[in-house]
Amino acid sequence: MLAFRMLRHRPGSAVATLLALVAGAVILTAMGVLVESGLRYTPPPGRYAAADIVVARPDVTVTGRDLDGSTITSTIALPEGGTVPAALATQIRALPGAALVVVDETVPVALAGGVVEGHGWASAQLTPYTLKEGNPPRTDDEIVAAAGLGLTPGATADVVVGGHPLRLRVSGVATGPAPALFFTDARAAALSAHPDQAGAIAVKVGPGTSPAALKAGIERLAGPDTRVYSGPDRGRALRSDDGAARELLVLAGASFGGYVVLLVVFVVAGTVGLSVRHRRRELALLRAIAATPGQARRLIMAEAAVVSAVAAAVGVPAGLLAARWVHDELVGRGFIPASFPMVPGVLAAAAVAVLTVASAVLAALIAGRRITRVRPTEALGEAAVEPARGGKVRLISGVVFLSGAATASSFTVAASGQSALASATGMLYLFVAAVALLAPWINAFAARVLARVLRGPSGRLAAANLRANARGSAAVLTALVLAVGFGGSVWFVQNNLERGTVSQSRAGLQADRALVAPAGLPPSAAEEVRKIPGVRAATGVSHTSVVVTLMGEPDTAPAQVVDPANLSATMDLRVTEGRLDALTADTMAVSSMRAATQGWHVGTRADLRLGDGTPVTLTVVALYDRGLGFGDVTLARAAVAGHTAAAVDEAVLIRTGPGAGSPADVDAALAAIAARYPGGRVTGAAELTARVGHDLAVSAWLNRLLIGVMVGYAALAAANVMVMAALSRRRELALLRLVGVTRRQARRMVRAEQAGLLGTALLLGVAIAAVTLVAVVRALTGSLLPYVPPLGWVLVLGGATVLALVTTILPIGRLLRAPLMENIGQRE
């Protein structure tokens, strides 16, 4: 009851704490719903709806050694979906109870209406597809088309499979849930990019057989990385957009949510702590009239519990609405399909509510620990003058965090690649934590420095106030450093990433034209282009990903697959060591950043997995600097042949030069080649670079959103704390006025104090941001000079300055206009 009464008579500090908690609850609830939606999502069986058991390999398990020598095991989704041996189907057919065993392979097929999936006809019964007209395919030049593709029995269809144009006859039309084409089983196997392999093997269980028993028998036959699915898990065998969306939501929500949890706890601790310190006279009086330390602590914790409960009641529902908005934005921008379901978020809401209350109560307990432990006879004396410094534990902790930040910065400067990126993020948090702990000593030092500069009554009062209130101003300094540090580093990282990628792509692309087609181009297309008079060089290029192991953990690295012939004429990767003309089926080139991360050098035999999970050992023959623009790994087409669809060229880069053909003749010859492929066209190299920038900007939207929320919350926390600190000076300003200080002198004093605090915060925030940004940009691009947009620092520094002045000058002006006797009688 006392806690409720205290809150009713202290609405200011309660509202400030409530605002910080509500904002944190909104952000955490939205992120929690995304993570919960991803974790609870079970993909539908799709084309395996009529199958009982599906054998596939959508992921791979990697075993490695941790730093302490212990064995760690991790699983990662394969970038292109894995394969299983087709011969496994023969072994499964021999098992009792296997009524139907179908080898299923997915083949992308391009036709006039777009790209659809192609399968063998035997797999049609797994969905099922039902023949509506015509007959099943009997020869290699026949197909069955799904209804809705505009094809009729007897019609001729011009398609492209694996980059090769084919003319096929439609033997029948089938009804089913999705557009698809069906070949004969033999033709589907021949068209597959994985000889003797299958995307999946589907099994129907015969009457009288236990599905569990048959599944156990199949698991004994399958390899260690092969998964056997049954029941509702059959959809996990599919490599679909829904599966990629699930990974995105879990990864983005969990990683960002973790940072936000730290930030929210940090902010809430500062806000609640400042509120408790402003009530030291009140709490000391309770101790003087025989309240025990336990009673005082319970009072503070009860108030925090009430405020946090209200914050959870307001913030959690608002967070659920925010999650819906984020979902709609992700769908609209193509990050996740519209069909991906979002859960109501009951678990996320409950977890955030508990976290909100727990963080507030814990912060209140820590903040009230010192004032509730003083002896009653010292209580009022403690309330009169606040200690200018913190305790020894705080000092030692601050020095430890500062040492950790310095160590992390040294490691970040010395390291490169992903290790430097991870270290830079940790360094940022360590520096901010060190500033928060050492803020009383920083403020006291700044006051001594400013005492030599500030003159006049107002200046001397400002210096004295800064020195005496060094501990009370710690939360203000921390909030400002947090806002400037985050805004000046994390926000600009994305600008440098985009700028570096586009710059490297533009500088490294030597080609002036490109031949592109939606379903890819065969290797023969590049050979044909090279024979055109006036074409100096032509390079087939496609993109994939490889799986590498870093400190025992699997990681996906972007890669490009090229035709090594005359590669340097169409792209300049800025090779620093080795030679690109040494690319073969057993070698690879690696970006300097990835090589530094993995510890690779020219001549290193590196173990990795291709996009389909095939383990390979390749020798590093070259290192290059332009990894952002062209991928971390460059492979020869022969290295992925038979293992990945990337063996088909996505584009042919063309560089023209003096020759027998004029530019018009070259363009006409290229147009003739492009016309043989559905959707094929010739484009300029500038368009390729522009497309890279556009795709990167789209993918960067989510990062900007998440980073913007973090920076915005830090700014909100800073404003919240500074308003609280300003309004708590009601009695102080009234007392100064009563002893003869004019309103003008009081305003000058406050402005001088704020200038000192702001200058210190800007100096520290800019230093932390600069060190972090330089470390990250060096790891990304190798440059020690980060790019900052022209208005970037103006917005960060100007925004922090305006924020500090507005949230201090306006409340102080309001207090100075109030009647003196009204303010002198108010509580602290």
N, C-alpha and C positions, 0 to 999 in steps of 0.2 A: 504493500500500500504506500509506503514511504517513497518507493521508486516511482510509482505513478504520479504522486504529488510533486516530486522533484522535477519530473519531466514536464508537468503542466506549467510549472513556474520557470522553466528554462527551455523555451521553445527554440531559441536560436541554435544552440549547440546540438540539440536533438535533430533539428531539420538538416543541419550540415552533415551529420553522421548518416541520417536517413538518405540524403541525396547520394552520397558516395556508395552506400550499400545497394540502393535501388539500381543505379547505373551498372554496378558490378554484377548484380543478379540478372539484369537484362542480357548483358553480353554472355555471361556464362551459361544461361539457359538456352540461348540461341545456339551456342556452340555444342552444348550437351545434346540438344535435339538432333543436330547433324550427326554427331558420333553415335547416338543411340539408333538412329535410322540406319546408319551403315552397319552397325554390329548386329542388329536384329533382322537385317534383310536376308531373305532366302530367295534366290533367283528361281523363277518358275522353270519347270522342266523343258519348256519350249518344244523343240523338234524331237525330244526324247519322251514325250508325254505318254506314249504307248509302250515304252520299254520299262522293264522292271529293274534292271541293273545297267549301269554305264561305267565303262572303264576308260579313264582318261588321265592326262598329266598336265593339269593347268598350272601347277607350281612346282618348285623344286626346293628341297631341303639341303641346306649347306651346313656343314660341321666345321668348326674352327677352334682356335685357341684364344682365350681371353688374355689380358695382360698378366694375370696371376698364374697363367698356365692351365687353368681349368677349361674343360671342353664346353663349348656353347653351340647350340643348334638353333638355326633360324630358317624360316620358310619365306620365300618370296615368289610372287606371281610371275610367270614367264611372260616376257613382253609380247611374244607372238603366239602364245599357247603351245604347250608341248605336244609331243606325239608318242604313241605306243607302237610297238612292233606289230605289223599286220599279221605276222605268223602266230601271235598270241591267240587270234580268233580260232585257229585250228585246234589248239590245245583246249580252249574253252568248250568247243563243240563236243569234245570227248568226255566232258564231265556229265554225270547223270543229272537229268532235269533241265538241261539247256535246250529248250525247244527251238529257239531261233537266235542265231548269232549274226549280227550285221556289222561289217566294217564300214564305218562312216568317215568320209573325208569331205571337207568343205573346200570348194574351189571358187574364188571370186570370178565372176563372169560379167563382162561389160557388153551391153547392148545399147540400142538407141535411147532407151528410157532411163539408163543409169546402170549401176553395178548391183547385181543380185548374187545370191549364193547358188552354187552348183553342187549337186550331190549325185551319188550313184542311185539307181532306181530302187534298189533293195531297201534303202533307208527311208523311202517314202512311207512305208507302213509303220515307222516308229512314231510319226507325229500324231495321227496319220494324214497322208494325202490320199484322196480317192480319185481314181481315173473317171473323168466325166465324159470325155469324148476321145475317140481314136484308140490307139494301142500303145503299150509300153515300148520303150526304145529297144530295138533288136540289133542294130548295127551301130558302129562308131560314129556315123554321121547323123544319127537321129537323137532327138531330145523330146522330153515331155515338159511342157511349160505350165506353170501355175496360172490359174484363171486370174485375170486382171492385168496381165502383161501385154494384152492386145494381140496375142498370137493364136492362130487357129490351126487345126490339123491340116497338114499338107502344105503349110506356108514355109517359106525359107527365112531363116534368121541369120543375120551377120553378127557374129559375136567376137570378142577378144578374150582369150584365156591365156594367162601366163605371158602376156605380151604378144601372143600369136593370133592373127586374125583367122577365124574359121567360118565356114558357111555350112549351116546345119539345117536339116529338115525336121519340122515339128511333126512328130508322130501322134501326139495326143495332148490333151489338156486335163489337168487335175485340179481339184478344189482343195484348198488348205488354208492355214492361218496366215501365211506370209508369202510374198513373191519368191519364187525359186525356179531353177531349171534342173532337170534330171537327165543324166547321161546313163549309158550302160555302166555297170559296175567296173568293167575292165577299162572303159574309156576314162572314167572318173579317177581310177588309180593311176592311169598313164599321165593324166593332166596334173596330178598332184605335184606340189613342189617338194614333197618328201617321199622319194622312192622307198618302197617296202615298209613304209610307215603309215599310220592312220591317225586321224585327229581324235577318234574315239572308237570304241567297240561297244555296241549296244546288245543287250541280252534280254530275251523273254523267257520267263520261267515256265516250265511245263506243268500240267496238272499233277497234283499230288506231291510236288516238290516244295520244300521249304526255301523261300527266298534267302533267308539268313544262312542256311547250309550251303546253298550254291554260291552266295557271296563269299563265304569263308573259303570255299574251294578255289574261287578265282583269285582271292588275295594271296593264296599260297603260290599260285602260278605267276602272279604279277611281280614286277621288279620293285625295288625299294622306293622309287620316286613315283610309282604308278598309284593312282587313287581309284578305289572301287566305290561307287556311289549307288545308293538305293533310296527308295522312298522320297521324301521331300528334298533330299540333297542332290537329286539327279541334275538339277539346274546348275550346280557348281561345276559341272564338266564343260559348260559353255563359256567361251571367251566372248562376252557380250559387252555392250555399252553399259548395261546395268552393273555388271561386275566392276568395270572401271570406275563407275560413279560411286559404288560402295567404297572402293579403296580411297577415292578422293575425299569423300566425306569423313571417313575415319581418320585419314592422315592429316587433313587440314584442320578438322575440328579438334583432334587430340593435341597436335603440336601447338596450335595457336591457343587452345584452351589452357594448356599447361602454362604458357607464358602469362596469360591473363590471370590465372589463379595467383601466380606470384605477384603480379602487379596489383590485383585487388587486395590481397592480404597486406601488401606493403602500404597501399593508400589508406585502407581502413585502419591499420595500426596507427598511422600518423594522425588521422582525423580524430579517432577516439582518444589517442594519447593527448593531443592538444586540448580536447574538450575537458579531460580529467585535470590537466594542469591548470586550466583556467578556473577550476573550482577548488583550488587547494585550501583557500580560507574556509570555505563551507565544510569541506571534509575534515579539516583540522579542528573545526569547532565541534563536529560530531565526536571526534576522538577526545576532546577536552571534557565533554559531558558524559564520558564513560562508555562510549561505543567501542567495542572490541575491534581489533584489526580484521577479524573474520567477518564481523557484521558490516564494516565499511566496505570490504571487498565484495561481499554479497550484494550490497546496495548498488555498487557500480556495475557489477555483472548483471544484476536484475534489470537495471536501466538499459544496458546494451542489449540484453535479450529481448526486451519489449520493442526497442527501436528496430532491431534486426528482424524480428518476426513481422513487424509491419512492412519493412523493406522487402522481405520475401513475398509477402502477400501482394505487394504492388509490382515488384520487379519480375517475379516468375511468370505471371500471366502476360506481362508486356514482352518478356523474352520469348514466350511461345508465339506471339504475334510476329515478333521480329524474325523468328526462325522461318515462318511462312513466307515473309518477304524475301529473305535470303534464298529460300528454295525457288521462288518464282524468278529471281534474278539469275540464279544458276541455270535454270531451265532456259530462260530467254537468251542467255549468252552461250549456250551449247555445252556447258560443263557436265550436265547430267540430263538424261532423257526425261521427257514429261511423264513417262509411265512409272518413273521410280517413286515408290511410296514413301511418304514421310509419316513416322509414327506420331501418336499424340504427345509423346514426350513425358509420360508419367514418371518414369525412372529418373530422367534428367531433371525434372522439376523437383522431385524429392531430394535428389543429391545436392542440387544448388541451394535449396532451402536450408538443408542441414549445414552446408558449408558456410552460408551467409551468417547464420546464427552462431556457429562455432567460431568463425573468424572474429566476429564482433565481440563475443564474450571473452575469447582468449586475449584479444587486444586490450579490452578493458581490465582484465586481470593483471596483465603485464604493466599497463600504464598506471594502475592504482597501487602497485606493489609497494613503492617507496613511501608514499604519503600515508598508507594505512599501517606501516610498520613503525612510525615514529612514536615516542612515548608521549602520553597525554600532556605532560608538563612542558614539552617542547612544541606542541602542536601549533599554537598560535604564533610562536616565533618562526616556525617553518613557513607559515603562511605569509609572513610579512615580507620576507626577501627570498626570492627563489635562488637556489644555488646556481652560479654562473656556469658550472661545469657538470658533466655527467659523472657517473661512478666509474670505478676502476674496471669493472667488467665491461662497460660500454667502450671505454678507451681501448682496452686490450682487444676486444672484438673488432673495433674499427681498424686497428693496426693490422690485425690478421687479415681482414677483408682487403685492405689496401695492399698488403703484401701479395695476397692472392691475385689481385687485379694486375699488379706490376709483373708478377710471374707470367700471368696469362698474356699480357701485352708483349713480353719478351718472346714467348713461344709463338705468338701470332706473327710477329715480325719475322722470326726465323723460319716458320713453317710456310707452307703454301697449300693450295688445293682445298679439299673439303675439310681437312684438319684445321686450316687457318680460319675458315668460315665458322666452324663450330666454336673455336676458341674465341673469336671476336664477339660472338653473341654472349658467351659466358662472361667475357671481360666487361662488357657493357653493364651487366647486372652487378658484377662485383664492384665496379667503380661507384655505381649509384648507391649500393648498400654501404660502402665505405664512407661516402659523403653523409649518408643519413646517420651513421653511428658517430662520426667525428664532427658533426655539424656544430655542437657547442664550442669546440675548440677552434674550428674554422671561423665562426662568427666572432669569437673573442679576438682572434688574430686580426681579422678584418677591421674590427672596431679600433684596435690600437693603430693600425695603419691610417684609418680615416681620421683619427683624432689629430693627426699632424696636418691634415688637409682642411678639415672643416673649421670655420671661423665664426665668430659671433655667438650670441646667446643660443640661437637655434642650432647652430652646428655643434656647440659644446654639449647641449642637451641631447642631440641625436647620437653623438659618440658615446656619451654616458649611458644612454638607453640601450644601445647596441651591446655595450660591454656588460651591463647588468642583466640584460635579457638574452644573453647568448644562448642559453638552453631553451628558453621559450620560443626563440625564433628558428630553432632547428627544423621544425616541420615545414616552415615557409621556405627555407633554403632548399630542403630536400625536394619539395614539390616543384620548385622552379627548375632545379637541376634535372629532375626527372623529365619534365616537359621538354626542355631544351635538348637534353641528351637523346631522347627518343626521336623527337622531331628532326634533329640535325643529323642523325645517323641512319636509323632504320628506314625512314621515308625515302632517303636519297639512294639507298642501295638499289632499289628497283630501277631508278633512272639510269644508274650506271650500268646495270645489267642490260637494259634495252639498248642503250647507246653503244655499249661495247659489242653486242651481238650484231646490230645493224652495221656498225662501222667495220667490223671484221669481215662480215659477209660482202659488203660493198667493195672493200679494198682487196679482198682475196679473189673475187670472181673476175677472171680474165676473159670469160666468154662474152660475146655480144648478142647472142641469140640462144634460144632454148626450144627444143621440141618436147612437148608434154602431151600426155594422154591419161585419162582417168584410170584405166585398167592396166597401165604400164606399157612398156615397149620391150620387144625382144632384143637380145644383144646384136642381132643382125641389123637393127635400125641404125645403130651407131656406125656399123661398118658401111652401110649404104650411104649415110650422110658424109662420111669421110671421102667418098668417091666423087662427090659433087665438086666440080671446078670452082675454085674460090674459097673452099673450106680448108682452113689450115689445120684444125684439130677438132675432134668430137669425142666427148667423154660421157658414157652412160653413168648415171648417178641414181642411187636409191637410199632409203634411210631405214634403219633398224635400231635395235638396242641390244646390248650384251650385259650379262650379269657377271660382276666381279666381286671379290671378297675383300673387305676392308676390316681389319682387326677382328676377324672371325664373323663379321656380319655381311650378308649379301647386299649388294648395291647395284642399281641399274644405271648404266652409262649410255648416253646417246652415241650412235655410230653412223657413219656413212659408208656405203658400199660403192666402189668405183671400178671402172675399167682402167687399169694402170697405164694403158698405152697412151703416151704423150700427155700424161695427167698435168704436168706443170704448165702446159700451154693454155689450159682452161681454168685452173684455179691455183692460186698462190697461198699455200698454207703457212708460209713463213717458217720454213724448216730451219731448226737451230742445230740439229745433229742428225747424222745419217742421211739416207737417200730414199725418196719416194719411188724411184724406179726399181727398188728391191722388193716391192710388194708382190707377194705370191700367195699361193694357197696356204702356206705355213708361216706367214709373217703378217705384221700389222704396223701401222704408224699410230702414235699416241700423242695427245695434246700435252704440253708441258705441265699444265695444272693437274691432269689425271696422273701423269707419270710421277709427279712429286707426291701426290696423295698415296699412290700405291707403292712407291719406292722402286719404280721401274727405271731402267736406263737402256740405251741402245745395246743390244745383245742379250737383254734379259729374256728368258723363256717364261712367259706369263701364262698361268692357268685361268681360263674364263669359260663362260658358257654362252653359246649363241642364243638367238632369240627363241629358238624352240627347245632350249635346255640341253643341247648337245655339248658335252664338255670337250674343249679343244685346248691345245697348248701351242701358242704362237710366239714367235720371236719378234721383239721390238726392233725395227730397222730404221725408224725415224721418229724424231720428236718435233712438234710444231707448236707455234704460239697461238694460232687462230682457232682455238677449240670452241669458243663461244659461237663463232659463225659457222663452223663446219662439223661440230661434234667432237667428242672426246676421243673417239677411236675411228680410224680409217682402215677399211678392209678391202682386199681385192675381191672381185666377184667370185673367183674360184674358191675363196675361203668359206663362202656361205652356200655354194651350189649344193642342192640336195637337202638343205637344212632349213631354209627360210625363203619366204616369198620375195625377200629383198634381192634375190638373184635376178629379178626382173627390174629393168630400169624404170624409175618414175619419170625421169627426164633425161634428155641428151643435151649436154652443154656444148655449144658450138662457137668456135672462134673462126671468123673469116679473115682473109688476108688477100694480098695481091694474087691474082690467078687468072685463068682464062675466062671465068664467069664474072659478069657484072653483079652488083648487089641485087638488082631486080631478078636476074637469072637464078641466083642463089635462093632468093625468097620463093620464087616460083617452084624450084625443085623441092625445097623443103615443104612447101604447101602440098605438093603432090604426094609426098610421103605421109604427111600428117593426115591426109584425107582417107588413108587406108585404115585408120584406127578411129573407132567411135569416140567423138569428143576430142580428137587430136588437134593440136594447133601449134603455131609457132609464135613465140613471145620474145620480147626483149629481155636482156639480162636485168635491166632496171626494175622490171616488173617482178622478177624473182626476189630481188632484194626488198622491194616494197611489200611483197607478200610475207616475207620473213618478219618484217617490222610489224605488220598488221596482226599476224598470228601471235607474235610475242605480246603485243599490246592487249589482245583479247585474253590470253592466258594470265597476263599480269594483273588483270582487273581484280581477281580474287585476292592476290597478295596486297594490292593497294587498299582494298576494303578492310582486310584484317589489320594491316598496319595503321590505317587511318583510325580505326576504332581504338587501337592501343594509344596512339598519340592523342586522340580526342579525350580519352579517359584520363590520361596524364594531365592534360590541360584543365579538364574539369576538376581534378583533384587539387591542382595548384590554385585555381580560383576559389574553390571551397575553403581551403586552408587559410588563404590570405584574407578572405572576408571574415572568417572566424577570429583570426588574430587581430584584425582591425577593430571589430566590434567589442572585443574583450577589453579594450583600453578605455572604456567609458569612465571609470573612476579616476584613472590616471590623468586623463585630459582635463577632467573637471577640477581635480586638485591643482594642476598647473595653472589653470585659469584663475583659481581663487588666490594663488600666491602672486599673481601679477603678470602671467604670460598672456600676451594678446593672441587673438585668433590667428593673425598673420604669422606670428612667431611659431605658434603651434603647427600651422600648416607647413611652414618651412622645415620645422623639426622632423615632421613625419615624412616629408619629401626627401630630406637628406638621409633619414634612416632607410627609406625604401630604395633610394639610389645606391646606398652602400650594400644592402642585401641583394638588389638586382644585379649590381655590377659583379659581386662575388659569385652569384649563381650563374650569370652569363659566362664569366670566365671559366668556371669549372665545367658547366654544361658544354660549352664550345670545345674545350680541351678534350673532354670525354668523347664527344661526338666526332671530333676530328681524328682522334686516335682510332676509334672504331671504324669509321668510314674509310680511312686510309688502309687499314688492315684488310677490310673486306674487298675493297677495290683492287688492292695489290694481289689478293688471292684470285680474284676473278679475271683481271686483265693484265696483271703484271705491272701496272702503272702505279707510281706513288702519288700521283696527282688526281684525286677524284673529281668527277664532274658534278657540279652543283648548278641547277638551273638558275638563270640570271636573277629571278625573284625569290629563289629558294631561301637563302640566308636572310633576305629582307623580311620574308614572311615569318621565319622562325624567330629571329631576334626581335623584329618589330612586334610580332604577335605576343612574344613573352613580355616585352616591355609594356605594351598596351594592357595586357592582362594584369600585370603586376600593379600598374598605376591605377587602372579603373577599379580593381577589386580592393584597393587600399584608399585612394584619395576620396572616392565617393562615400564609402562608409564613414571615414574620418570627418569629412565635411558635414555629414548628417549629425554626427555626435557633437561637433563644435557648435552647431546651430541650436541644439537642445538647451533648455534652461539648466544652469549650473547645479542648482540644488536638487533637481530631478536626477541628474547623473551621479552626483556624489552619494546619493542614497541607494544607488543600485548595487546589487551583488557584483562580485568580480566576474 
